[in-house]
Amino acid sequence: MYRKLTFFSRFVPDILAGRKTITLRDEAESWPRIGETLDVHTFEDDRWFCRICVEDVHPIELAALDDTHARQENMTLAELKDVLAGIYPGRDAFWLIRFKLCSGDDSQP
Ligand SMILES: CC(=O)Nc1ccn([C@H]2C[C@H](O)[C@@H](CO)O2)c(=O)n1
């Protein structure tokens, strides 16, 4: 039984294509551990769509985000900051979770 992380459904294509390899969350979602496999569902309708393997988890300030982080989100830095302001208004400290898609048996529900 794997723990579950959700993503907004608009990010599903990027995650499944390997274009989105990080996510930035508040402390309530800082619980994933390096090396952990997670079941990934859509936030809106709780639909399972993949498993990911967690490669890194660390705190990061909004001011420290750069173009590399934005590329890992498949966004520009301005787009990423807009998305974060929409989801987490006023927040300037996050947890960065870096992941890769699981392959083989771990990619099936
Ligand atoms: C419930 C909740 O907050 N769900 C989230 C939070 C963030 N994301 C995405 C949006 C951006 O691409 C990054 C940075 O936060 O992670 C999400 O899909 N679902």
The ligand as a Gaussian input file, in Angstrom:
#p B3LYP/6-31G(d) Opt

LIG

0 1
 C       -4.074000      20.289000      -2.931000
 C       -2.884000      20.896000      -3.612000
 O       -2.325000      21.875000      -3.171000
 N       -2.474000      20.317000      -4.743000
 C       -1.471000      20.690000      -5.593000
 C       -0.470000      21.592000      -5.280000
 C        0.464000      21.866000      -6.257000
 N        0.362000      21.286000      -7.452000
 C        1.315000      21.590000      -8.511000
 C        1.154000      22.927000      -9.117000
 C        2.554000      23.253000      -9.576000
 O        2.868000      22.614000     -10.769000
 C        3.386000      22.615000      -8.540000
 C        3.851000      23.591000      -7.525000
 O        3.000000      23.685000      -6.485000
 O        2.619000      21.552000      -7.986000
 C       -0.618000      20.403000      -7.728000
 O       -0.702000      19.850000      -8.848000
 N       -1.524000      20.108000      -6.798000

